[in-house]
Amino acid sequence: MKKRLLDVAFASDKRTNVLLLLQNCPQEMNYLLKSLETTRNAILPQIKILEEHNLVTHYGETYELTSIGKMIVDMMKPLIDTTEILDVDIDYWGSHYLNFIPHHLLSRIGEIGKPTVVSISPVDQYDTRKLYLEKSKESKFQYSVTTLLYPNYHDIFTYLIENNLKTNLIVSETLFEKIRTDYRANFKNYIKTDVINVYVYKKKMDFLFFTYDEFFINLYLLKSNKEFDTRFMRFDNKNAIKWAEELFDYFLKDSVQITEL
């Protein structure tokens, strides 16, 4: 009796891993054994099940996916990537508000790699040395979407300008009103430079901020009940940076650039 394809693909780690190893090209048996750190006697029964269900075929010692196998694996990979990311800290993901991320990016969250959940004590939560790593100083740009400014914001912007670090900043409407009333003089000087572009987002923001540069993303979420949290997520790979670019562009399309105050 044939198994359900879902069981064939996922009920055995060995079968799942064989399918993933064959995703990009055919592979020799020795490669499969070495990659899975297993023996021929252990893996052959699992490969036989994959062949019986028309997911894998072989010629000699070379194994490859069938057309059906390729279709199944192409759908498996995003799901596995996503669950691996969530498994890093499912309590964090599950207790924080994610609805601000558009569906087309939330469905691709598996692309951004495993995060580091960074915990900062309340007394240090505005210490930018804790938020930004030394490596970020080597970046040529910084992009941020935020609902808040740090107390030492002027030092931060001065540093960005003096080091010609191209900055694009999207702020919430509430924060923009505060800028106009409390920080007008400083921001008038910032936007006169060729370094800093400031935009105001016209819709609701249900997060604290996210920022990215050439090396890192910092994603600072609200809890599900909209309370603040002293923890945030950091990602440090190229796919994450690309994903962050798309998220920034999503907010930018509904934002208006501020050219004078």
C-alpha positions as CSV (number, residue, x, y, z in Angstrom):
1,M,0.0,0.0,0.0
2,K,1.3,3.4,-1.0
3,K,2.1,6.0,1.7
4,R,0.7,9.5,1.5
5,L,3.3,11.7,-0.2
6,L,3.3,14.0,2.9
7,D,4.5,11.0,5.0
8,V,7.0,9.9,2.3
9,A,8.6,13.4,2.3
10,F,8.5,14.3,6.0
11,A,8.0,11.2,8.2
12,S,11.7,10.2,7.9
13,D,14.5,12.7,8.3
14,K,16.7,10.5,6.0
15,R,14.1,10.7,3.2
16,T,13.6,14.4,3.7
17,N,17.4,15.0,3.6
18,V,17.9,12.9,0.5
19,L,15.2,14.9,-1.3
20,L,16.9,18.2,-0.3
21,L,20.3,17.0,-1.3
22,L,19.0,16.1,-4.8
23,Q,17.2,19.5,-5.2
24,N,19.8,21.2,-7.4
25,C,21.4,18.3,-9.3
26,P,21.8,14.5,-9.4
27,Q,24.2,13.1,-6.8
28,E,26.3,10.0,-6.4
29,M,25.6,7.6,-3.6
30,N,28.9,8.3,-1.9
31,Y,28.0,12.0,-1.7
32,L,24.7,11.1,-0.1
33,L,26.3,8.8,2.4
34,K,29.0,11.4,3.4
35,S,26.5,14.3,3.6
36,L,24.1,12.3,5.8
37,E,26.8,10.6,7.8
38,T,25.1,7.2,7.4
39,T,25.7,3.8,5.8
40,R,24.4,2.3,2.6
41,N,22.4,-0.3,4.5
42,A,20.6,2.5,6.4
43,I,19.9,4.7,3.5
44,L,18.9,2.3,0.7
45,P,15.5,1.3,2.3
46,Q,14.6,5.0,2.5
47,I,15.6,5.7,-1.1
48,K,13.6,2.6,-2.2
49,I,10.5,4.2,-0.6
50,L,11.2,7.4,-2.5
51,E,11.6,5.5,-5.8
52,E,8.4,3.5,-5.2
53,H,6.5,6.8,-4.9
54,N,8.1,8.2,-8.0
55,L,10.0,11.0,-6.3
56,V,13.5,9.7,-7.0
57,T,15.1,7.6,-9.8
58,H,18.6,6.3,-10.3
59,Y,21.0,5.0,-12.9
60,G,23.9,3.1,-11.5
61,E,25.2,4.9,-8.4
62,T,23.6,8.3,-9.4
63,Y,20.3,9.4,-7.9
64,E,18.1,12.3,-9.1
65,L,14.6,13.7,-8.5
66,T,11.8,12.9,-10.9
67,S,9.6,15.7,-12.2
68,I,7.2,15.0,-9.4
69,G,10.1,15.0,-6.9
70,K,11.3,18.4,-8.1
71,M,7.8,19.8,-7.7
72,I,7.5,18.4,-4.1
73,V,11.0,19.6,-3.0
74,D,10.5,23.1,-4.4
75,M,7.5,23.4,-2.1
76,M,9.2,21.6,0.8
77,K,12.2,23.9,1.0
78,P,10.5,27.2,1.9
79,L,8.5,25.4,4.6
80,I,11.5,23.8,6.1
81,D,13.5,27.1,6.0
82,T,10.6,28.9,7.7
83,T,10.2,26.3,10.5
84,E,14.0,26.3,11.1
85,I,13.9,30.0,11.6
86,L,10.9,29.9,13.9
87,D,12.4,27.0,15.9
88,V,15.3,29.2,16.9
89,D,12.9,30.9,19.4
90,I,9.3,30.0,18.8
91,D,8.2,31.7,22.0
92,Y,9.7,35.0,20.7
93,W,8.1,34.7,17.3
94,G,4.8,33.5,18.7
95,S,4.5,36.3,21.3
96,H,5.2,39.2,18.9
97,Y,3.2,41.2,16.4
98,L,4.0,40.3,12.8
99,N,1.1,41.7,10.9
100,F,3.0,44.7,9.7
101,I,5.0,42.5,7.4
102,P,3.2,42.2,4.1
103,H,2.1,38.7,3.1
104,H,4.5,38.3,0.2
105,L,7.4,38.9,2.5
106,L,6.1,37.1,5.6
107,S,5.6,34.0,3.4
108,R,9.3,34.3,2.4
109,I,10.6,34.8,5.9
110,G,12.5,31.5,5.5
111,E,14.9,33.3,3.2
112,I,16.4,35.5,5.8
113,G,18.2,32.8,7.8
114,K,18.3,32.1,11.5
115,P,18.2,35.1,13.8
116,T,20.0,35.9,16.9
117,V,17.6,37.1,19.6
118,V,19.4,39.8,21.4
119,S,18.4,40.7,25.0
120,I,19.2,44.2,26.3
121,S,18.6,45.3,29.9
122,P,16.2,48.2,30.4
123,V,19.0,50.4,31.5
124,D,20.9,49.8,28.2
125,Q,18.0,49.8,25.8
126,Y,19.0,53.2,24.3
127,D,22.7,52.4,24.2
128,T,23.4,52.3,20.5
129,R,26.6,50.4,21.1
130,K,24.5,47.5,22.2
131,L,22.2,47.8,19.1
132,Y,24.8,48.3,16.4
133,L,27.9,46.2,16.0
134,E,31.3,47.6,15.2
135,K,31.1,46.0,11.7
136,S,28.2,48.4,10.9
137,K,30.7,51.3,10.9
138,E,32.1,49.9,7.6
139,S,28.8,50.0,5.9
140,K,28.2,52.7,3.2
141,F,24.5,53.1,4.0
142,Q,21.9,52.7,6.7
143,Y,18.1,52.4,6.1
144,S,15.6,52.6,9.0
145,V,11.9,52.6,9.6
146,T,11.1,53.8,13.1
147,T,8.5,55.1,15.5
148,L,11.1,56.5,18.0
149,L,14.3,58.5,18.3
150,Y,17.0,57.7,20.8
151,P,17.9,60.4,23.4
152,N,21.3,60.7,21.7
153,Y,19.9,61.0,18.2
154,H,21.8,64.1,17.4
155,D,25.1,62.4,18.1
156,I,24.0,59.5,15.8
157,F,23.0,61.8,12.9
158,T,26.2,63.9,13.3
159,Y,28.2,60.7,13.0
160,L,26.3,59.7,9.9
161,I,26.8,63.1,8.3
162,E,30.5,63.4,9.2
163,N,31.2,59.9,7.8
164,N,29.1,60.4,4.7
165,L,27.0,57.3,5.5
166,K,24.0,57.5,3.2
167,T,20.9,57.3,5.3
168,N,17.3,56.9,4.4
169,L,14.9,57.3,7.4
170,I,11.2,56.6,7.4
171,V,9.3,57.9,10.5
172,S,5.8,57.4,11.7
173,E,3.4,60.3,11.6
174,T,3.4,60.6,15.4
175,L,7.2,60.8,15.4
176,F,7.2,63.3,12.6
177,E,4.9,65.6,14.6
178,K,7.4,65.4,17.5
179,I,10.2,66.2,15.2
180,R,8.4,69.3,13.9
181,T,7.6,70.5,17.4
182,D,10.7,69.5,19.4
183,Y,13.6,68.8,17.0
184,R,12.8,71.1,14.1
185,A,16.1,73.0,14.1
186,N,18.3,69.9,14.0
187,F,16.3,68.1,11.4
188,K,16.2,71.2,9.2
189,N,20.0,70.9,9.1
190,Y,20.0,67.1,8.5
191,I,17.8,67.3,5.5
192,K,19.9,70.0,3.9
193,T,22.7,67.6,3.6
194,D,23.1,65.1,0.7
195,V,23.5,62.3,3.3
196,I,20.2,62.0,5.1
197,N,16.8,61.6,3.5
198,V,13.7,61.7,5.8
199,Y,10.3,60.4,4.9
200,V,7.0,60.2,6.8
201,Y,4.9,57.1,6.6
202,K,1.2,57.9,6.2
203,K,-0.2,54.6,7.7
204,K,-0.1,52.9,11.0
205,M,3.1,51.3,12.2
206,D,2.7,48.3,14.5
207,F,6.4,47.8,15.5
208,L,9.2,49.9,17.1
209,F,11.7,50.0,14.3
210,F,13.8,48.0,11.9
211,T,17.1,49.0,10.4
212,Y,19.6,47.5,8.1
213,D,23.0,48.2,6.6
214,E,25.4,46.2,4.4
215,F,25.9,43.7,7.2
216,F,23.0,43.4,9.6
217,I,19.3,43.7,10.1
218,N,17.9,44.7,13.5
219,L,14.2,44.0,13.8
220,Y,12.6,45.4,16.9
221,L,9.0,44.1,17.3
222,L,6.2,44.8,19.7
223,K,4.7,42.1,21.8
224,S,1.4,40.7,20.6
225,N,-0.4,42.8,23.2
226,K,1.5,45.9,21.8
227,E,3.8,46.2,24.8
228,F,7.4,47.1,24.4
229,D,10.1,44.5,24.6
230,T,13.8,44.8,25.5
231,R,14.7,42.0,23.0
232,F,15.1,42.3,19.3
233,M,16.2,40.0,16.4
234,R,19.4,40.4,14.4
235,F,20.1,38.8,11.1
236,D,23.5,38.9,9.3
237,N,23.4,37.4,5.8
238,K,22.9,38.6,2.3
239,N,19.5,37.1,1.8
240,A,18.3,38.9,4.9
241,I,19.6,42.2,3.6
242,K,17.7,41.7,0.3
243,W,14.5,40.9,2.2
244,A,15.0,44.0,4.3
245,E,15.4,46.1,1.2
246,E,12.0,44.9,0.0
247,L,10.4,45.6,3.4
248,F,11.8,49.1,3.3
249,D,10.5,49.7,-0.2
250,Y,7.1,48.5,1.0
251,F,6.9,51.3,3.5
252,L,8.6,53.8,1.2
253,K,5.8,53.6,-1.4
254,D,3.3,55.0,1.1
255,S,5.7,57.6,2.4
256,V,6.3,61.2,1.6
257,Q,9.8,62.7,1.5
258,I,10.3,65.7,3.8
259,T,12.3,68.4,2.0
260,E,11.7,71.3,4.4
261,L,10.4,71.9,7.9
